[in-house]
Amino acid sequence: MSPTETRWLDADQQATWRAFIVGSTLLMDTLDRELRQEHDISLGEYEILVRLSESPDRTLRMAKIAESMRHSRSRVTHTVSRMEKDGLIRRIAATDDKRGVDAIMTDKGWELLQAAAHTHVSGVRAHFVDLADRADYAALGRVMNSVSDQLVAENPTFEDIR
């Protein structure tokens, strides 16, 4: 096969690919809407709080947040600014070299994360996990791990999201 020749998807592959695209888009939109309705926080803001909660002292370098979420630094800065105004996060000069900026989750942010986690996990369960049997869910995990492994190998900067 020449490098310019396209290996088209067969009908089943095309249907599965489109189901993945539509399903993942609808799932993310639904999870975002539920968090906004129940807690006045976006899925992106929730993910920032999760990353901070998993970091020592609930503190993480702003650049690291951007890398782990695969967002631009300016997008994360804008989101964190909003969260800072709401009292969920504080920003300080990085303690290790003073050139960077660290984000620190406040107690208010921690309380919100604890409340929002119930909504989020319930949504993930209702709209995703509980819709598949264990074998299907395990197969999806294997496929997505293969996708991740290949893409990380091709682009090592992706390792930061694992």
Helices and strands as residue ranges (DSSP letters): H 11-39, H 43-53, G 56-58, E 59-61, H 62-69, H 73-85, E 89-93, E 101-105, H 107-127, G 129-131, H 134-154, G 156-161
